[in-house]
């Protein structure tokens, strides 16, 4: 077995689409063309949502202000959640992780959002309730790098024995710089490839 003993999967971006994609669909349904990735405040808001510094209602209110939307926060929440879908094939690849490795789900969204999505996304087939981490409940002063230490503590291991899958190249690099193993998620096949290259699984690698 490799030096890695705990594998973490970031919820938004790996299990489901990135939050900005969900917001894009919600805005598009209202005919709003705001590019949130060009709004400097957007990333601060996302970090605040992930750490619990902002609750869902406050996040949606501020989002509506930035986008000049005439909508209440509860309605915008529903529209965001309605846009969420599982990333194809990801659960099946995660389920190939040998049981000697800890497998952790890192939820960076409000717990009540996750609860509404969990059944649709069928995360219970991959993760036990004891291995689901809710970052908004962790009391972190900042998301990065504090989350990396927090995850290692949850797994009762060192950062150097953790592998993090994250959809953000920036956050994956931050994790690498902080002493974790990390991979930028692209699609389900990328998870399979990482498992093989790191000798976590031993299936013969096929070149496509």
MOUR-V148476 format. One record per helix or strand of 3 or more residues. SS is the DSSP state (hx for helix, st for strand). FROM is the first residue (numbers start at 1). TO is the last residue. Records with the same first field share a line. If there is no record, write none. Layout:
# MOUR-V148476
SS = FROM-TO, FROM-TO
This chain:
# MOUR-V148476
st = 6-10, 102-107, 132-134, 162-166, 181-184
hx = 11-15, 19-28, 36-38, 40-51, 56-66, 73-82, 90-94, 111-121, 123-125, 129-131, 135-137, 146-155, 159-161, 169-177, 188-197
